[in-house]
Amino acid sequence: MTQYFPIVVEQESNGTFSAWVAGLPGVYAAADTAAAARRGIRGALAAHLDALRALGRKPRLKAEVSVLRRDVYATRRDSWRFVGVGALLGRGTSRAKAEASRSNGRKGGRPCIARAIPVN
């Protein structure tokens, strides 16, 4: 069975990139570019899953995952809104809504890229 783990890649204020697996504490990577951070988090996740398999355990996400983002574009005032990761990935919503969520998440501030990495 294929499992999907939500990955967050975020640009820091100094220009470097951080990546982590939402819901799996301690699975983290950092790099100078977003592509390198994505490669690093794939390796960190693979190592984490290999360690769990060696112990005879299965991975469990610690929390239901939502994305919190600042939404000032639609309302013209500061507010916080939870956005389901499914919307960013295009699951459980229309294609138009998924594309709007992806583009809105990239405007201003620190860009956030949410991806799911399939693991067999």
Biopython code that builds the backbone (N, CA, C, O; Angstrom):
import numpy as np
from Bio.PDB.StructureBuilder import StructureBuilder

atoms = [
    (1, "MET", "N", (0.838, -1.175, 0.000)),
    (1, "MET", "CA", (0.000, 0.000, 0.000)),
    (1, "MET", "C", (0.890, 1.248, 0.000)),
    (1, "MET", "O", (1.899, 1.303, 0.704)),
    (2, "THR", "N", (0.512, 2.217, -0.777)),
    (2, "THR", "CA", (1.251, 3.479, -0.851)),
    (2, "THR", "C", (0.747, 4.430, 0.221)),
    (2, "THR", "O", (-0.459, 4.609, 0.391)),
    (3, "GLN", "N", (1.684, 5.039, 0.943)),
    (3, "GLN", "CA", (1.345, 6.059, 1.931)),
    (3, "GLN", "C", (1.857, 7.392, 1.410)),
    (3, "GLN", "O", (2.879, 7.454, 0.726)),
    (4, "TYR", "N", (1.138, 8.453, 1.739)),
    (4, "TYR", "CA", (1.547, 9.797, 1.344)),
    (4, "TYR", "C", (1.849, 10.611, 2.589)),
    (4, "TYR", "O", (1.074, 10.616, 3.546)),
    (5, "PHE", "N", (2.983, 11.299, 2.567)),
    (5, "PHE", "CA", (3.391, 12.143, 3.679)),
    (5, "PHE", "C", (3.466, 13.586, 3.183)),
    (5, "PHE", "O", (4.161, 13.864, 2.206)),
    (6, "PRO", "N", (2.766, 14.500, 3.836)),
    (6, "PRO", "CA", (2.816, 15.906, 3.411)),
    (6, "PRO", "C", (4.167, 16.532, 3.750)),
    (6, "PRO", "O", (4.631, 16.465, 4.889)),
    (7, "ILE", "N", (4.781, 17.135, 2.752)),
    (7, "ILE", "CA", (6.093, 17.761, 2.896)),
    (7, "ILE", "C", (5.920, 19.272, 2.778)),
    (7, "ILE", "O", (5.217, 19.756, 1.890)),
    (8, "VAL", "N", (6.557, 20.005, 3.665)),
    (8, "VAL", "CA", (6.532, 21.465, 3.609)),
    (8, "VAL", "C", (7.946, 21.948, 3.319)),
    (8, "VAL", "O", (8.892, 21.582, 4.017)),
    (9, "VAL", "N", (8.084, 22.773, 2.282)),
    (9, "VAL", "CA", (9.358, 23.411, 1.952)),
    (9, "VAL", "C", (9.126, 24.909, 2.062)),
    (9, "VAL", "O", (8.215, 25.454, 1.439)),
    (10, "GLU", "N", (9.953, 25.565, 2.854)),
    (10, "GLU", "CA", (9.729, 26.980, 3.152)),
    (10, "GLU", "C", (11.031, 27.757, 2.997)),
    (10, "GLU", "O", (12.090, 27.295, 3.421)),
    (11, "GLN", "N", (10.951, 28.932, 2.390)),
    (11, "GLN", "CA", (12.128, 29.783, 2.278)),
    (11, "GLN", "C", (12.262, 30.618, 3.543)),
    (11, "GLN", "O", (11.314, 31.277, 3.972)),
    (12, "GLU", "N", (13.448, 30.581, 4.131)),
    (12, "GLU", "CA", (13.725, 31.340, 5.347)),
    (12, "GLU", "C", (14.093, 32.783, 4.994)),
    (12, "GLU", "O", (14.336, 33.102, 3.831)),
    (13, "SER", "N", (14.131, 33.639, 5.997)),
    (13, "SER", "CA", (14.421, 35.061, 5.768)),
    (13, "SER", "C", (15.831, 35.295, 5.223)),
    (13, "SER", "O", (16.081, 36.312, 4.576)),
    (14, "ASN", "N", (16.758, 34.360, 5.479)),
    (14, "ASN", "CA", (18.125, 34.513, 4.970)),
    (14, "ASN", "C", (18.307, 33.916, 3.572)),
    (14, "ASN", "O", (19.419, 33.899, 3.045)),
    (15, "GLY", "N", (17.209, 33.423, 2.967)),
    (15, "GLY", "CA", (17.272, 32.897, 1.607)),
    (15, "GLY", "C", (17.460, 31.397, 1.507)),
    (15, "GLY", "O", (17.304, 30.833, 0.424)),
    (16, "THR", "N", (17.793, 30.732, 2.613)),
    (16, "THR", "CA", (17.930, 29.279, 2.582)),
    (16, "THR", "C", (16.546, 28.634, 2.665)),
    (16, "THR", "O", (15.548, 29.320, 2.887)),
    (17, "PHE", "N", (16.493, 27.326, 2.486)),
    (17, "PHE", "CA", (15.224, 26.609, 2.495)),
    (17, "PHE", "C", (15.226, 25.530, 3.568)),
    (17, "PHE", "O", (16.226, 24.842, 3.771)),
    (18, "SER", "N", (14.099, 25.392, 4.250)),
    (18, "SER", "CA", (13.887, 24.337, 5.232)),
    (18, "SER", "C", (12.787, 23.430, 4.711)),
    (18, "SER", "O", (11.870, 23.882, 4.025)),
    (19, "ALA", "N", (12.883, 22.154, 5.036)),
    (19, "ALA", "CA", (11.846, 21.197, 4.644)),
    (19, "ALA", "C", (11.607, 20.250, 5.804)),
    (19, "ALA", "O", (12.539, 19.862, 6.508)),
    (20, "TRP", "N", (10.351, 19.883, 5.995)),
    (20, "TRP", "CA", (10.023, 18.903, 7.026)),
    (20, "TRP", "C", (8.785, 18.135, 6.625)),
    (20, "TRP", "O", (8.023, 18.550, 5.751)),
    (21, "VAL", "N", (8.603, 16.997, 7.289)),
    (21, "VAL", "CA", (7.417, 16.178, 7.062)),
    (21, "VAL", "C", (6.419, 16.548, 8.142)),
    (21, "VAL", "O", (6.658, 16.320, 9.328)),
    (22, "ALA", "N", (5.295, 17.123, 7.724)),
    (22, "ALA", "CA", (4.267, 17.522, 8.687)),
    (22, "ALA", "C", (3.716, 16.281, 9.377)),
    (22, "ALA", "O", (3.287, 15.336, 8.715)),
    (23, "GLY", "N", (3.728, 16.285, 10.698)),
    (23, "GLY", "CA", (3.192, 15.170, 11.464)),
    (23, "GLY", "C", (4.216, 14.121, 11.849)),
    (23, "GLY", "O", (3.887, 13.205, 12.602)),
    (24, "LEU", "N", (5.454, 14.217, 11.359)),
    (24, "LEU", "CA", (6.523, 13.301, 11.759)),
    (24, "LEU", "C", (7.647, 14.126, 12.386)),
    (24, "LEU", "O", (8.538, 14.591, 11.674)),
    (25, "PRO", "N", (7.619, 14.311, 13.694)),
    (25, "PRO", "CA", (8.621, 15.150, 14.361)),
    (25, "PRO", "C", (10.048, 14.656, 14.108)),
    (25, "PRO", "O", (10.313, 13.454, 14.135)),
    (26, "GLY", "N", (10.947, 15.584, 13.865)),
    (26, "GLY", "CA", (12.356, 15.258, 13.711)),
    (26, "GLY", "C", (12.793, 14.932, 12.297)),
    (26, "GLY", "O", (13.991, 14.797, 12.048)),
    (27, "VAL", "N", (11.866, 14.801, 11.366)),
    (27, "VAL", "CA", (12.234, 14.538, 9.973)),
    (27, "VAL", "C", (12.348, 15.900, 9.295)),
    (27, "VAL", "O", (11.340, 16.538, 8.989)),
    (28, "TYR", "N", (13.596, 16.342, 9.062)),
    (28, "TYR", "CA", (13.874, 17.725, 8.700)),
    (28, "TYR", "C", (15.074, 17.784, 7.757)),
    (28, "TYR", "O", (15.966, 16.940, 7.833)),
    (29, "ALA", "N", (15.096, 18.768, 6.879)),
    (29, "ALA", "CA", (16.253, 19.020, 6.014)),
    (29, "ALA", "C", (16.355, 20.519, 5.767)),
    (29, "ALA", "O", (15.357, 21.236, 5.834)),
    (30, "ALA", "N", (17.567, 20.987, 5.481)),
    (30, "ALA", "CA", (17.790, 22.399, 5.153)),
    (30, "ALA", "C", (18.828, 22.461, 4.040)),
    (30, "ALA", "O", (19.730, 21.626, 3.974)),
    (31, "ALA", "N", (18.694, 23.460, 3.162)),
    (31, "ALA", "CA", (19.622, 23.588, 2.036)),
    (31, "ALA", "C", (19.588, 25.010, 1.492)),
    (31, "ALA", "O", (18.766, 25.831, 1.900)),
    (32, "ASP", "N", (20.500, 25.283, 0.563)),
    (32, "ASP", "CA", (20.571, 26.606, -0.063)),
    (32, "ASP", "C", (19.511, 26.819, -1.135)),
    (32, "ASP", "O", (19.166, 27.962, -1.437)),
    (33, "THR", "N", (18.983, 25.731, -1.723)),
    (33, "THR", "CA", (17.962, 25.846, -2.765)),
    (33, "THR", "C", (16.759, 24.976, -2.411)),
    (33, "THR", "O", (16.871, 24.034, -1.626)),
    (34, "ALA", "N", (15.606, 25.301, -2.998)),
    (34, "ALA", "CA", (14.394, 24.504, -2.762)),
    (34, "ALA", "C", (14.576, 23.088, -3.289)),
    (34, "ALA", "O", (14.136, 22.131, -2.652)),
    (35, "ALA", "N", (15.218, 22.943, -4.441)),
    (35, "ALA", "CA", (15.429, 21.612, -5.019)),
    (35, "ALA", "C", (16.304, 20.755, -4.107)),
    (35, "ALA", "O", (16.028, 19.572, -3.906)),
    (36, "ALA", "N", (17.354, 21.352, -3.560)),
    (36, "ALA", "CA", (18.231, 20.607, -2.654)),
    (36, "ALA", "C", (17.504, 20.252, -1.359)),
    (36, "ALA", "O", (17.720, 19.174, -0.806)),
    (37, "ALA", "N", (16.650, 21.143, -0.874)),
    (37, "ALA", "CA", (15.863, 20.844, 0.332)),
    (37, "ALA", "C", (14.896, 19.695, 0.066)),
    (37, "ALA", "O", (14.707, 18.837, 0.928)),
    (38, "ARG", "N", (14.280, 19.669, -1.121)),
    (38, "ARG", "CA", (13.378, 18.562, -1.469)),
    (38, "ARG", "C", (14.143, 17.243, -1.539)),
    (38, "ARG", "O", (13.660, 16.220, -1.054)),
    (39, "ARG", "N", (15.337, 17.260, -2.140)),
    (39, "ARG", "CA", (16.151, 16.036, -2.181)),
    (39, "ARG", "C", (16.529, 15.605, -0.770)),
    (39, "ARG", "O", (16.481, 14.420, -0.439)),
    (40, "GLY", "N", (16.907, 16.579, 0.060)),
    (40, "GLY", "CA", (17.296, 16.261, 1.433)),
    (40, "GLY", "C", (16.164, 15.670, 2.251)),
    (40, "GLY", "O", (16.379, 14.731, 3.016)),
    (41, "ILE", "N", (14.956, 16.207, 2.101)),
    (41, "ILE", "CA", (13.836, 15.701, 2.896)),
    (41, "ILE", "C", (13.433, 14.312, 2.428)),
    (41, "ILE", "O", (12.998, 13.490, 3.234)),
    (42, "ARG", "N", (13.572, 14.040, 1.130)),
    (42, "ARG", "CA", (13.306, 12.678, 0.648)),
    (42, "ARG", "C", (14.261, 11.689, 1.316)),
    (42, "ARG", "O", (13.849, 10.612, 1.748)),
    (43, "GLY", "N", (15.538, 12.064, 1.396)),
    (43, "GLY", "CA", (16.521, 11.200, 2.049)),
    (43, "GLY", "C", (16.248, 11.034, 3.531)),
    (43, "GLY", "O", (16.367, 9.933, 4.069)),
    (44, "ALA", "N", (15.880, 12.130, 4.197)),
    (44, "ALA", "CA", (15.577, 12.065, 5.632)),
    (44, "ALA", "C", (14.350, 11.192, 5.889)),
    (44, "ALA", "O", (14.334, 10.409, 6.838)),
    (45, "LEU", "N", (13.323, 11.323, 5.047)),
    (45, "LEU", "CA", (12.120, 10.506, 5.203)),
    (45, "LEU", "C", (12.438, 9.038, 4.949)),
    (45, "LEU", "O", (11.978, 8.167, 5.687)),
    (46, "ALA", "N", (13.224, 8.757, 3.907)),
    (46, "ALA", "CA", (13.601, 7.370, 3.612)),
    (46, "ALA", "C", (14.375, 6.755, 4.776)),
    (46, "ALA", "O", (14.122, 5.609, 5.148)),
    (47, "ALA", "N", (15.319, 7.508, 5.359)),
    (47, "ALA", "CA", (16.091, 7.007, 6.501)),
    (47, "ALA", "C", (15.187, 6.759, 7.707)),
    (47, "ALA", "O", (15.349, 5.763, 8.413)),
    (48, "HIS", "N", (14.245, 7.654, 7.941)),
    (48, "HIS", "CA", (13.304, 7.503, 9.055)),
    (48, "HIS", "C", (12.461, 6.242, 8.870)),
    (48, "HIS", "O", (12.288, 5.462, 9.806)),
    (49, "LEU", "N", (11.937, 6.048, 7.656)),
    (49, "LEU", "CA", (11.107, 4.871, 7.389)),
    (49, "LEU", "C", (11.917, 3.584, 7.476)),
    (49, "LEU", "O", (11.415, 2.574, 7.969)),
    (50, "ASP", "N", (13.172, 3.602, 7.002)),
    (50, "ASP", "CA", (14.043, 2.428, 7.120)),
    (50, "ASP", "C", (14.293, 2.075, 8.580)),
    (50, "ASP", "O", (14.275, 0.900, 8.947)),
    (51, "ALA", "N", (14.528, 3.089, 9.415)),
    (51, "ALA", "CA", (14.749, 2.848, 10.847)),
    (51, "ALA", "C", (13.504, 2.246, 11.497)),
    (51, "ALA", "O", (13.609, 1.329, 12.311)),
    (52, "LEU", "N", (12.338, 2.755, 11.142)),
    (52, "LEU", "CA", (11.099, 2.196, 11.687)),
    (52, "LEU", "C", (10.913, 0.746, 11.257)),
    (52, "LEU", "O", (10.531, -0.098, 12.067)),
    (53, "ARG", "N", (11.183, 0.452, 9.982)),
    (53, "ARG", "CA", (11.062, -0.934, 9.490)),
    (53, "ARG", "C", (12.015, -1.853, 10.240)),
    (53, "ARG", "O", (11.645, -2.972, 10.597)),
    (54, "ALA", "N", (13.250, -1.388, 10.484)),
    (54, "ALA", "CA", (14.234, -2.196, 11.211)),
    (54, "ALA", "C", (13.758, -2.515, 12.626)),
    (54, "ALA", "O", (14.096, -3.562, 13.179)),
    (55, "LEU", "N", (12.979, -1.614, 13.205)),
    (55, "LEU", "CA", (12.430, -1.826, 14.549)),
    (55, "LEU", "C", (11.099, -2.574, 14.515)),
    (55, "LEU", "O", (10.521, -2.870, 15.561)),
    (56, "GLY", "N", (10.616, -2.879, 13.311)),
    (56, "GLY", "CA", (9.338, -3.570, 13.178)),
    (56, "GLY", "C", (8.136, -2.688, 13.454)),
    (56, "GLY", "O", (7.069, -3.183, 13.819)),
    (57, "ARG", "N", (8.301, -1.385, 13.282)),
    (57, "ARG", "CA", (7.207, -0.441, 13.542)),
    (57, "ARG", "C", (6.735, 0.191, 12.247)),
    (57, "ARG", "O", (7.464, 0.225, 11.256)),
    (58, "LYS", "N", (5.501, 0.693, 12.268)),
    (58, "LYS", "CA", (4.935, 1.385, 11.117)),
    (58, "LYS", "C", (4.870, 2.883, 11.410)),
    (58, "LYS", "O", (4.632, 3.285, 12.549)),
    (59, "PRO", "N", (5.082, 3.703, 10.386)),
    (59, "PRO", "CA", (5.000, 5.156, 10.611)),
    (59, "PRO", "C", (3.568, 5.588, 10.869)),
    (59, "PRO", "O", (2.633, 5.102, 10.234)),
    (60, "ARG", "N", (3.412, 6.506, 11.806)),
    (60, "ARG", "CA", (2.102, 7.094, 12.091)),
    (60, "ARG", "C", (2.264, 8.596, 12.158)),
    (60, "ARG", "O", (3.129, 9.108, 12.869)),
    (61, "LEU", "N", (1.434, 9.293, 11.420)),
    (61, "LEU", "CA", (1.458, 10.748, 11.512)),
    (61, "LEU", "C", (0.930, 11.144, 12.875)),
    (61, "LEU", "O", (-0.066, 10.590, 13.340)),
    (62, "LYS", "N", (1.580, 12.088, 13.518)),
    (62, "LYS", "CA", (1.214, 12.503, 14.872)),
    (62, "LYS", "C", (-0.004, 13.407, 14.919)),
    (62, "LYS", "O", (-0.624, 13.556, 15.973)),
    (63, "ALA", "N", (-0.354, 14.009, 13.801)),
    (63, "ALA", "CA", (-1.459, 14.968, 13.827)),
    (63, "ALA", "C", (-2.143, 15.023, 12.473)),
    (63, "ALA", "O", (-1.552, 14.708, 11.440)),
    (64, "GLU", "N", (-3.400, 15.431, 12.506)),
    (64, "GLU", "CA", (-4.076, 15.739, 11.249)),
    (64, "GLU", "C", (-3.433, 17.014, 10.722)),
    (64, "GLU", "O", (-3.185, 17.946, 11.487)),
    (65, "VAL", "N", (-3.166, 17.060, 9.445)),
    (65, "VAL", "CA", (-2.370, 18.145, 8.893)),
    (65, "VAL", "C", (-3.244, 19.194, 8.222)),
    (65, "VAL", "O", (-4.098, 18.873, 7.395)),
    (66, "SER", "N", (-3.021, 20.444, 8.587)),
    (66, "SER", "CA", (-3.614, 21.597, 7.922)),
    (66, "SER", "C", (-2.503, 22.604, 7.695)),
    (66, "SER", "O", (-1.473, 22.562, 8.367)),
    (67, "VAL", "N", (-2.705, 23.486, 6.771)),
    (67, "VAL", "CA", (-1.720, 24.534, 6.511)),
    (67, "VAL", "C", (-2.300, 25.842, 7.010)),
    (67, "VAL", "O", (-3.410, 26.220, 6.635)),
    (68, "LEU", "N", (-1.551, 26.534, 7.854)),
    (68, "LEU", "CA", (-1.978, 27.834, 8.363)),
    (68, "LEU", "C", (-1.259, 28.893, 7.539)),
    (68, "LEU", "O", (-0.033, 28.883, 7.426)),
    (69, "ARG", "N", (-2.022, 29.791, 6.975)),
    (69, "ARG", "CA", (-1.392, 30.847, 6.182)),
    (69, "ARG", "C", (-2.065, 32.169, 6.483)),
    (69, "ARG", "O", (-3.222, 32.218, 6.901)),
    (70, "ARG", "N", (-1.337, 33.214, 6.268)),
    (70, "ARG", "CA", (-1.894, 34.546, 6.460)),
    (70, "ARG", "C", (-2.660, 34.924, 5.204)),
    (70, "ARG", "O", (-2.125, 34.847, 4.098)),
    (71, "ASP", "N", (-3.882, 35.322, 5.369)),
    (71, "ASP", "CA", (-4.737, 35.617, 4.222)),
    (71, "ASP", "C", (-5.108, 37.095, 4.246)),
    (71, "ASP", "O", (-6.062, 37.491, 4.915)),
    (72, "VAL", "N", (-4.354, 37.904, 3.516)),
    (72, "VAL", "CA", (-4.660, 39.333, 3.467)),
    (72, "VAL", "C", (-5.131, 39.756, 2.084)),
    (72, "VAL", "O", (-5.563, 40.893, 1.896)),
    (73, "TYR", "N", (-5.053, 38.866, 1.132)),
    (73, "TYR", "CA", (-5.378, 39.229, -0.245)),
    (73, "TYR", "C", (-6.879, 39.268, -0.489)),
    (73, "TYR", "O", (-7.367, 40.132, -1.218)),
    (74, "ALA", "N", (-7.615, 38.342, 0.114)),
    (74, "ALA", "CA", (-9.052, 38.265, -0.138)),
    (74, "ALA", "C", (-9.825, 39.275, 0.706)),
    (74, "ALA", "O", (-10.856, 39.782, 0.264)),
    (75, "THR", "N", (-9.344, 39.574, 1.916)),
    (75, "THR", "CA", (-10.124, 40.387, 2.846)),
    (75, "THR", "C", (-9.571, 41.790, 3.065)),
    (75, "THR", "O", (-10.267, 42.644, 3.613)),
    (76, "ARG", "N", (-8.336, 42.042, 2.648)),
    (76, "ARG", "CA", (-7.675, 43.339, 2.841)),
    (76, "ARG", "C", (-7.417, 43.677, 4.312)),
    (76, "ARG", "O", (-7.116, 44.825, 4.639)),
    (77, "ARG", "N", (-7.531, 42.711, 5.174)),
    (77, "ARG", "CA", (-7.159, 42.915, 6.581)),
    (77, "ARG", "C", (-6.530, 41.619, 7.077)),
    (77, "ARG", "O", (-6.731, 40.558, 6.486)),
    (78, "ASP", "N", (-5.786, 41.706, 8.141)),
    (78, "ASP", "CA", (-5.087, 40.527, 8.634)),
    (78, "ASP", "C", (-6.069, 39.510, 9.192)),
    (78, "ASP", "O", (-6.972, 39.845, 9.957)),
    (79, "SER", "N", (-5.875, 38.283, 8.798)),
    (79, "SER", "CA", (-6.646, 37.178, 9.363)),
    (79, "SER", "C", (-5.838, 35.906, 9.163)),
    (79, "SER", "O", (-4.922, 35.867, 8.341)),
    (80, "TRP", "N", (-6.174, 34.884, 9.903)),
    (80, "TRP", "CA", (-5.513, 33.592, 9.767)),
    (80, "TRP", "C", (-6.559, 32.576, 9.381)),
    (80, "TRP", "O", (-7.691, 32.616, 9.864)),
    (81, "ARG", "N", (-6.182, 31.682, 8.524)),
    (81, "ARG", "CA", (-7.126, 30.684, 8.029)),
    (81, "ARG", "C", (-6.411, 29.341, 7.894)),
    (81, "ARG", "O", (-5.267, 29.286, 7.443)),
    (82, "PHE", "N", (-7.087, 28.254, 8.287)),
    (82, "PHE", "CA", (-6.546, 26.924, 8.056)),
    (82, "PHE", "C", (-6.945, 26.470, 6.663)),
    (82, "PHE", "O", (-8.110, 26.566, 6.276)),
    (83, "VAL", "N", (-5.982, 25.980, 5.923)),
    (83, "VAL", "CA", (-6.231, 25.479, 4.578)),
    (83, "VAL", "C", (-5.808, 24.023, 4.563)),
    (83, "VAL", "O", (-4.661, 23.713, 4.883)),
    (84, "GLY", "N", (-6.705, 23.129, 4.200)),
    (84, "GLY", "CA", (-6.367, 21.709, 4.141)),
    (84, "GLY", "C", (-5.283, 21.447, 3.111)),
    (84, "GLY", "O", (-5.261, 22.064, 2.046)),
    (85, "VAL", "N", (-4.396, 20.539, 3.431)),
    (85, "VAL", "CA", (-3.332, 20.180, 2.503)),
    (85, "VAL", "C", (-3.927, 19.624, 1.213)),
    (85, "VAL", "O", (-3.344, 19.789, 0.142)),
    (86, "GLY", "N", (-5.080, 18.969, 1.306)),
    (86, "GLY", "CA", (-5.733, 18.434, 0.117)),
    (86, "GLY", "C", (-5.972, 19.497, -0.935)),
    (86, "GLY", "O", (-5.858, 19.228, -2.130)),
    (87, "ALA", "N", (-6.303, 20.703, -0.499)),
    (87, "ALA", "CA", (-6.532, 21.795, -1.453)),
    (87, "ALA", "C", (-5.245, 22.151, -2.182)),
    (87, "ALA", "O", (-5.267, 22.425, -3.382)),
    (88, "LEU", "N", (-4.128, 22.150, -1.471)),
    (88, "LEU", "CA", (-2.853, 22.469, -2.101)),
    (88, "LEU", "C", (-2.402, 21.364, -3.042)),
    (88, "LEU", "O", (-1.710, 21.624, -4.026)),
    (89, "LEU", "N", (-2.795, 20.122, -2.739)),
    (89, "LEU", "CA", (-2.402, 18.986, -3.564)),
    (89, "LEU", "C", (-3.407, 18.695, -4.663)),
    (89, "LEU", "O", (-3.134, 17.888, -5.551)),
    (90, "GLY", "N", (-4.566, 19.342, -4.617)),
    (90, "GLY", "CA", (-5.571, 19.115, -5.636)),
    (90, "GLY", "C", (-6.466, 17.930, -5.343)),
    (90, "GLY", "O", (-7.106, 17.404, -6.253)),
    (91, "ARG", "N", (-6.525, 17.494, -4.087)),
    (91, "ARG", "CA", (-7.361, 16.352, -3.720)),
    (91, "ARG", "C", (-8.619, 16.854, -3.027)),
    (91, "ARG", "O", (-8.558, 17.772, -2.209)),
    (92, "GLY", "N", (-9.742, 16.260, -3.347)),
    (92, "GLY", "CA", (-10.985, 16.577, -2.665)),
    (92, "GLY", "C", (-11.537, 17.955, -2.980)),
    (92, "GLY", "O", (-12.335, 18.493, -2.213)),
    (93, "THR", "N", (-11.129, 18.525, -4.079)),
    (93, "THR", "CA", (-11.625, 19.840, -4.460)),
    (93, "THR", "C", (-11.550, 19.961, -5.981)),
    (93, "THR", "O", (-10.926, 19.130, -6.641)),
    (94, "SER", "N", (-12.166, 20.962, -6.518)),
    (94, "SER", "CA", (-12.122, 21.135, -7.970)),
    (94, "SER", "C", (-10.729, 21.582, -8.398)),
    (94, "SER", "O", (-9.960, 22.116, -7.598)),
    (95, "ARG", "N", (-10.423, 21.357, -9.656)),
    (95, "ARG", "CA", (-9.131, 21.765, -10.194)),
    (95, "ARG", "C", (-8.919, 23.273, -10.067)),
    (95, "ARG", "O", (-7.817, 23.725, -9.754)),
    (96, "ALA", "N", (-9.972, 24.045, -10.311)),
    (96, "ALA", "CA", (-9.870, 25.509, -10.226)),
    (96, "ALA", "C", (-9.561, 25.951, -8.798)),
    (96, "ALA", "O", (-8.736, 26.840, -8.587)),
    (97, "LYS", "N", (-10.228, 25.326, -7.805)),
    (97, "LYS", "CA", (-9.962, 25.681, -6.407)),
    (97, "LYS", "C", (-8.548, 25.276, -6.006)),
    (97, "LYS", "O", (-7.874, 26.010, -5.284)),
    (98, "ALA", "N", (-8.096, 24.114, -6.469)),
    (98, "ALA", "CA", (-6.741, 23.669, -6.138)),
    (98, "ALA", "C", (-5.710, 24.636, -6.708)),
    (98, "ALA", "O", (-4.744, 24.985, -6.030)),
    (99, "GLU", "N", (-5.911, 25.068, -7.947)),
    (99, "GLU", "CA", (-4.976, 26.010, -8.561)),
    (99, "GLU", "C", (-5.002, 27.354, -7.836)),
    (99, "GLU", "O", (-3.955, 27.973, -7.644)),
    (100, "ALA", "N", (-6.182, 27.807, -7.436)),
    (100, "ALA", "CA", (-6.288, 29.063, -6.689)),
    (100, "ALA", "C", (-5.564, 28.950, -5.352)),
    (100, "ALA", "O", (-4.874, 29.884, -4.944)),
    (101, "SER", "N", (-5.710, 27.824, -4.668)),
    (101, "SER", "CA", (-5.028, 27.625, -3.387)),
    (101, "SER", "C", (-3.527, 27.647, -3.569)),
    (101, "SER", "O", (-2.808, 28.258, -2.779)),
    (102, "ARG", "N", (-3.049, 26.976, -4.620)),
    (102, "ARG", "CA", (-1.604, 26.959, -4.864)),
    (102, "ARG", "C", (-1.089, 28.356, -5.169)),
    (102, "ARG", "O", (-0.056, 28.757, -4.633)),
    (103, "SER", "N", (-1.783, 29.104, -6.016)),
    (103, "SER", "CA", (-1.281, 30.430, -6.370)),
    (103, "SER", "C", (-1.405, 31.396, -5.200)),
    (103, "SER", "O", (-0.513, 32.221, -4.999)),
    (104, "ASN", "N", (-2.480, 31.321, -4.422)),
    (104, "ASN", "CA", (-2.636, 32.206, -3.262)),
    (104, "ASN", "C", (-1.585, 31.923, -2.206)),
    (104, "ASN", "O", (-1.119, 32.848, -1.540)),
    (105, "GLY", "N", (-1.206, 30.675, -2.040)),
    (105, "GLY", "CA", (-0.196, 30.316, -1.055)),
    (105, "GLY", "C", (1.180, 30.821, -1.415)),
    (105, "GLY", "O", (2.056, 30.879, -0.553)),
    (106, "ARG", "N", (1.394, 31.190, -2.667)),
    (106, "ARG", "CA", (2.712, 31.632, -3.109)),
    (106, "ARG", "C", (2.860, 33.143, -3.145)),
    (106, "ARG", "O", (3.953, 33.638, -3.422)),
    (107, "LYS", "N", (1.795, 33.896, -2.875)),
    (107, "LYS", "CA", (1.871, 35.358, -2.973)),
    (107, "LYS", "C", (2.416, 35.958, -1.681)),
    (107, "LYS", "O", (1.883, 35.708, -0.600)),
    (108, "GLY", "N", (3.457, 36.733, -1.794)),
    (108, "GLY", "CA", (3.989, 37.481, -0.659)),
    (108, "GLY", "C", (4.563, 36.610, 0.436)),
    (108, "GLY", "O", (4.370, 35.394, 0.438)),
    (109, "GLY", "N", (5.261, 37.222, 1.360)),
    (109, "GLY", "CA", (5.798, 36.513, 2.514)),
    (109, "GLY", "C", (6.744, 35.398, 2.112)),
    (109, "GLY", "O", (7.408, 35.458, 1.077)),
    (110, "ARG", "N", (6.788, 34.390, 2.951)),
    (110, "ARG", "CA", (7.656, 33.259, 2.681)),
    (110, "ARG", "C", (6.869, 32.221, 1.887)),
    (110, "ARG", "O", (5.823, 31.772, 2.355)),
    (111, "PRO", "N", (7.333, 31.825, 0.707)),
    (111, "PRO", "CA", (6.581, 30.867, -0.085)),
    (111, "PRO", "C", (6.559, 29.500, 0.582)),
    (111, "PRO", "O", (7.553, 29.059, 1.159)),
    (112, "CYS", "N", (5.439, 28.852, 0.496)),
    (112, "CYS", "CA", (5.275, 27.536, 1.100)),
    (112, "CYS", "C", (4.887, 26.556, 0.003)),
    (112, "CYS", "O", (3.928, 26.791, -0.733)),
    (113, "ILE", "N", (5.622, 25.469, -0.110)),
    (113, "ILE", "CA", (5.332, 24.456, -1.116)),
    (113, "ILE", "C", (4.966, 23.184, -0.368)),
    (113, "ILE", "O", (5.813, 22.606, 0.314)),
    (114, "ALA", "N", (3.733, 22.744, -0.481)),
    (114, "ALA", "CA", (3.319, 21.496, 0.170)),
    (114, "ALA", "C", (3.259, 20.413, -0.884)),
    (114, "ALA", "O", (2.618, 20.586, -1.921)),
    (115, "ARG", "N", (3.909, 19.315, -0.633)),
    (115, "ARG", "CA", (3.915, 18.191, -1.559)),
    (115, "ARG", "C", (3.694, 16.912, -0.775)),
    (115, "ARG", "O", (4.005, 16.841, 0.414)),
    (116, "ALA", "N", (3.166, 15.923, -1.431)),
    (116, "ALA", "CA", (3.055, 14.598, -0.829)),
    (116, "ALA", "C", (4.015, 13.687, -1.569)),
    (116, "ALA", "O", (4.025, 13.650, -2.800)),
    (117, "ILE", "N", (4.819, 12.956, -0.819)),
    (117, "ILE", "CA", (5.767, 12.038, -1.427)),
    (117, "ILE", "C", (5.236, 10.626, -1.230)),
    (117, "ILE", "O", (5.054, 10.195, -0.092)),
    (118, "PRO", "N", (4.981, 9.886, -2.328)),
    (118, "PRO", "CA", (4.497, 8.521, -2.171)),
    (118, "PRO", "C", (5.620, 7.621, -1.671)),
    (118, "PRO", "O", (6.756, 7.728, -2.131)),
    (119, "VAL", "N", (5.309, 6.746, -0.741)),
    (119, "VAL", "CA", (6.269, 5.789, -0.206)),
    (119, "VAL", "C", (5.628, 4.418, -0.295)),
    (119, "VAL", "O", (4.536, 4.211, 0.233)),
    (120, "ASN", "N", (6.285, 3.484, -0.950)),
    (120, "ASN", "CA", (5.730, 2.127, -1.078)),
    (120, "ASN", "C", (6.106, 1.268, 0.097)),
    (120, "ASN", "O", (5.725, 0.099, 0.155)),
]
sb = StructureBuilder()
sb.init_structure("model")
sb.init_model(0)
sb.init_chain("A")
sb.init_seg("    ")
for serial, (resi, resn, name, xyz) in enumerate(atoms, 1):
    if name == "N":
        sb.init_residue(resn, " ", resi, " ")
    sb.init_atom(name, np.array(xyz, "f"), 0.0, 1.0, " ", f" {name:<3s}", serial, name[0])
structure = sb.get_structure()
